[in-house]
Amino acid sequence: MLEVTGYEKMAMLDLKSSERDAIYERMKELENDFLRLEQINTENVQPLVSVLDIKNVLREDVSFKRISRDEMLENAPEQWDGYISVPGTLE
């Protein structure tokens, strides 16, 4: 029951004993399911990315400069030392 009470404490829950027991049983079922999956031999199995027989069409990755730093900073309401200054989000 230690496993469930640890999660209960982390989630700041106050579970009834019957709820703890039900969660514990479900956790054990899941653990057994994963143990069974670990026993499956996947040595010669290729990873499956998609069940569809299609290929992604990618555009050519070409970089180009759209706007200069000076042009960008001209439009900034506030700037400091070559950077755009924005209000702080953390207090």
N, C-alpha and C positions, 0 to 999 in steps of 0.2 A: 504493500500500500504506500510505501515510501515514494514511489514514482509519482503517483497521483497527487499526494499532498504537496510535493515540491512544485508541481505545475499549478496547483490550486493557490499556493502562496504567491507564486510569481504573478498570477493573473488577478490576485487580490479577490478571490472568490471565497464564499463560505458555503461549501457543499454539505449536503446531508450524507450520512453514512451510506444510504442506499444508492445515492448518486455516485459517490466515490467507488462503490463496488461495481456499478454498471460501467463506469469509465475504465476501471481497471480491467474488467473482462474484455472490453472492446480493444484496449491497448494490447492485451495478450493475443487476441485474434489477429490484429494487424501485424504484430511481431512474428507470429507463426506464418502469416502470408508472405512476409518478406523473406523469412528463412527458406520457405519453399521456392521462392523465386531465385534465391542465390544458388540453389542446387541445379538449376537448368543449365545445360551445357550450351553455351553460345559461342564456342571457339571458332567455328567456321561460318558464322552468321554475319553478314554485312549490315552495318547500321542503316536504318531506314529513316530517311529525312522526311519523305512525304509518301503517302499512299497513291498520289496522283502521278501519272507518267508524263510530267511536264518539266521543262527546264526554265529557270528564271532568265528572262531577257534583261541583261544589264546594259546600261549606257556606258559609253567610254568615260572614264574618270579623268576629266580635264579640269585643271584648276585655272582660274583667271581672276584678276583683281577687278572688282566692280566699282569700288570707291576707295579713295585714298584716306589715310588716317586724318589728314588735315581737313579734308572735306567732311568727314564724319564728325570731327570735333567742332567744326563750324556750326553744326546743327544741334549740338548738345547744349541743354540749358545751363549746365554747370560742368566744369572740367577742372582737373587738377593734375599737374605734372604729366600731361599727355594722355590722361585717361578720363573717361566719363565719370563724373561724380554722381552717385545716387544716394538717397537717404538710407541710413542704416536700418537693418531689419531685426537685429538682435539688441536687446537692452540689458 
